[in-house]
Amino acid sequence: MATRITDNDIRALKLRFGIVGESPALIAAIRRAMLVAPIDLSVLVIGESGSGKESFPKIIHESSPRKHKKYIAVNCGAIPEGTIDSELFGHVKGSFTGAIVDHKGYFEEADGGVIFLDEVAEMPMSTQARLLRVLENGEYLRVGDSTVRKTNIRIVAATNKDMLQAVKEGKFREDLYYRLSTVQINVPPLRERGDDVLLLARLFLRNFITANRTSEVTLTDDAQRLLKAYHWPGNVRQLKSVIEQVALFESGNTVDAATLSQYMPSNRENALTVQSQPNFDYNVEREQLFALILSMRAEIESIKKRLDSAGPSTHVATSVHELKRDSSPLIEIGGSREMESPYRNMQHQQHPQDQGHIDEVAAMDVEGETVKTLDETERETIENALRRNNGRRKLTAQELNISERTLYRKIKQYNLERQ
């Protein structure tokens, strides 16, 4: 009979390990770790870099019958290929230059406990063969030794790579992959965790202010929307870095989206990045578009502030008007730089939950003058791109930095088939 995991159990475990978040995907990953912990199976944790994968092997170890034995974490990507066998399995005196004494490896040191192999996809093929033998019968050899040793070890591995692709490319053994991934836990990236971004941001702010005794920082509503809409390629690590910079340099201030965007590198590039997988999630695409919109709006506000401080109000009004008319943001497309509306590359769909955001965006202006609607701008952008590429859709999709699937959908939506 499977162990029943209650909401109270999950809350207690999150508190114990300092895990912050309420998103369903995160809770599902935690629940899966708790269920597999008492069962002596190998586990593979998959997630992007910075998403918090390292917490799950600790959960499994501390919730298992091995919790009183050793837990050793090994970063396979940080150990040189020539020494990784020695580090994992040990060596005997004289087995290589510098081996002046016998040396126990991690598998011997952690006997009876749990070993966490982080970045396991970086492990050399020769080491993979040794690891497979440990998984199959618990046997291994020290480097330079002929005596077979036994170990009673539980292995939890983690990677940010596509393991099946690595298997196809011959970089990882298929048999080892299936032995490691008896149970698989998927850790969601930060961009898919919704309001968890705000929970983590508040935590990082509070921790920094408390530790360094700086003044409070307040995030406006549009700044919070920008945090939620941003792509966060570096996940929780990147969020922590951004928030700590804001807490330091904006101490005592109220931070709006214009100010916050200055601390978020490559914001526009990440907002424009559209996944090309066949099962791409519209919600992810929508959030990226909102990030772009908020970023553009913040840039305009920042320019207006600089103009306000540079000269008389009449000059400012003229400059902003000319900026809007003649100096739309330069966007890199297909290796060339073009003058375009800030709403380029928007894959807008009429989803009811988005309409409030879209209406607000369509009404954005500079000095009171309304810009084109999203649909008008998007249709014109796609039509021009198709014309430049003589109707070749693959090249057009590459130029617009969108997937062909999205382009086909938009062509049909705007009746551009004849292009």
Long-range contacts (C-beta under 8 A, 24 or more apart in sequence): 2-35, 3-34, 3-35, 3-38, 5-31, 5-34, 5-35, 9-34, 10-34, 13-59, 13-63, 16-62, 17-55, 17-58, 17-59, 17-62, 18-55, 19-52, 19-55, 20-196, 20-199, 20-200, 20-203, 21-193, 21-196, 21-199, 21-200, 22-195, 22-196, 22-199, 23-188, 23-192, 23-193, 23-194, 23-195, 23-196, 25-186, 25-188, 25-192, 25-193, 26-187, 26-188, 26-193, 26-196, 29-56, 29-185, 29-186, 29-187, 29-188, 30-59, 32-183, 32-185, 33-59, 33-60, 33-63, 33-185, 34-59, 34-63, 36-60, 36-183, 36-185, 37-61, 37-62, 37-63, 37-64, 38-63, 38-64, 38-65, 40-64, 40-65, 40-154, 41-182, 41-183, 42-135, 42-154, 42-155, 42-156, 42-157, 42-179, 42-180, 42-181, 42-182, 42-183, 43-155, 43-156, 43-157, 43-181, 43-182, 43-183, 43-184, 43-185, 44-120, 44-156, 44-157, 44-158, 44-159, 44-163, 44-180, 44-181, 44-182, 44-183, 44-184, 44-185, 45-156, 45-157, 45-158, 45-159, 45-184, 45-185, 45-187, 46-158, 46-159, 46-160, 46-163, 46-184, 46-185, 46-186, 46-187, 47-158, 47-160, 47-186, 47-187, 47-188, 47-189, 48-160, 48-187, 48-189, 48-235, 49-160, 49-234, 49-235, 49-237, 50-190, 50-234, 50-235, 50-236, 50-237, 50-238, 51-160, 51-187, 51-188, 51-189, 51-190, 51-235, 51-236, 52-187, 52-235, 52-236, 53-118, 53-158, 53-160, 53-187, 54-116, 54-118, 54-158, 56-156, 56-158, 56-185, 56-187, 57-114, 57-116, 57-156, 57-158, 60-114, 60-156, 61-113, 61-114, 61-116, 61-156, 64-114, 64-154, 66-112, 66-113, 66-114, 66-154, 69-110, 69-111, 69-112, 69-113, 69-114, 70-109, 70-110, 70-111, 70-112, 70-113, 70-114, 71-110, 71-113, 71-114, 71-115, 71-116, 72-106, 72-109, 72-110, 72-113, 72-114, 72-115, 72-116, 73-115, 73-116, 73-118, 74-106, 74-115, 74-116, 74-117, 74-118, 75-118, 75-119, 76-117, 76-118, 76-119, 76-120, 76-122, 76-123, 77-118, 77-119, 77-122, 78-119, 81-124, 84-123, 84-124, 84-127, 85-126, 85-127, 85-130, 85-143, 86-143, 88-127, 88-130, 88-131, 89-130, 89-140, 89-141, 89-142, 89-143, 90-142, 90-143, 91-142, 91-143, 91-144, 91-145, 92-142, 92-143, 92-144, 92-145, 94-144, 95-142, 95-143, 95-144, 95-145, 96-143, 96-144, 99-143, 99-144, 102-142, 103-142, 105-140, 105-142, 107-134, 107-140, 107-151, 107-153, 108-149, 108-151, 110-151, 110-153, 111-151, 111-152, 111-153, 112-152, 112-153, 113-153, 113-154, 114-153, 114-154, 114-155, 114-156, 115-153, 115-154, 115-155, 115-156, 116-156, 116-157, 116-158, 117-155, 117-156, 117-157, 117-158, 118-157, 118-158, 119-158, 119-159, 119-160, 120-157, 120-158, 120-159, 120-180, 121-159, 121-161, 121-163, 121-166, 121-171, 121-172, 123-172, 125-171, 125-173, 128-172, 128-173, 128-176, 129-173, 131-155, 131-176, 132-173, 132-175, 132-176, 132-179, 135-176, 135-179, 135-180, 136-179, 155-180, 189-232, 189-235, 190-232, 190-235, 190-236, 190-239, 191-230, 191-231, 191-232, 191-284, 191-287, 192-281, 192-284, 194-228, 195-228, 197-227, 197-228, 197-230, 197-232, 197-239, 198-224, 198-227, 198-228, 200-236, 200-239, 200-240, 201-227, 201-239, 201-243, 204-239, 204-240, 204-243, 204-244, 204-247, 205-243, 205-246, 205-247, 208-243, 208-244, 208-247, 208-248, 209-247, 212-247, 212-248, 214-247, 214-248, 214-251, 214-252, 215-251, 215-252, 216-252, 217-246, 217-247, 217-250, 217-251, 217-252, 217-253, 217-254, 217-255, 218-253, 218-254, 218-255, 219-254, 219-255, 219-260, 220-254, 220-255, 220-256, 220-257, 222-256, 222-257, 222-294, 222-297, 222-298, 223-255, 223-256, 223-257, 223-259, 223-260, 225-257, 225-290, 225-294, 226-257, 226-260, 226-261, 226-264, 226-291, 226-294, 226-295, 226-298, 227-260, 228-287, 229-271, 229-287, 229-288, 229-290, 229-291, 229-294, 230-264, 230-267, 230-270, 230-271, 230-291, 231-270, 231-271, 231-273, 231-287, 231-288, 231-291, 232-270, 233-270, 256-298, 256-301, 257-294, 257-295, 257-297, 257-298, 257-301, 258-297, 258-298, 258-299, 258-301, 258-302, 258-305, 259-298, 260-298, 261-294, 261-295, 261-298, 261-299, 261-302, 262-302, 264-295, 267-291, 267-295, 268-292, 268-295, 268-296, 268-331, 271-295, 272-331, 272-345, 272-401, 273-401, 274-345, 274-347, 274-401, 274-402, 274-403, 274-406, 275-403, 276-403, 276-404, 276-405, 278-405, 280-403, 280-405, 280-406, 282-349, 282-351, 285-347, 285-406, 286-349, 286-351, 286-354, 289-346, 289-347, 289-348, 290-357, 292-342, 292-343, 292-345, 292-346, 293-342, 293-343, 293-346, 293-361, 293-364, 296-329, 296-342, 296-343, 297-364, 299-329, 300-342, 300-366, 304-366, 317-367, 320-366, 320-367, 321-366, 321-367, 321-369, 323-366, 324-366, 324-367, 324-369, 324-371, 333-399, 333-400, 333-401, 334-398, 334-399, 340-381, 341-371, 341-372, 341-377, 341-381, 343-371, 343-372, 343-374, 343-377, 343-378, 344-377, 344-381, 344-400, 345-381, 345-400, 345-401, 345-402, 346-374, 346-377, 346-378, 347-378, 347-402, 347-406, 347-409, 347-410, 348-374, 348-375, 348-378, 375-414, 378-410, 378-414, 379-414, 379-416, 382-407, 382-410, 382-411, 382-414, 382-416, 383-414, 383-416, 383-419, 386-411, 386-416, 386-419, 387-419, 391-419
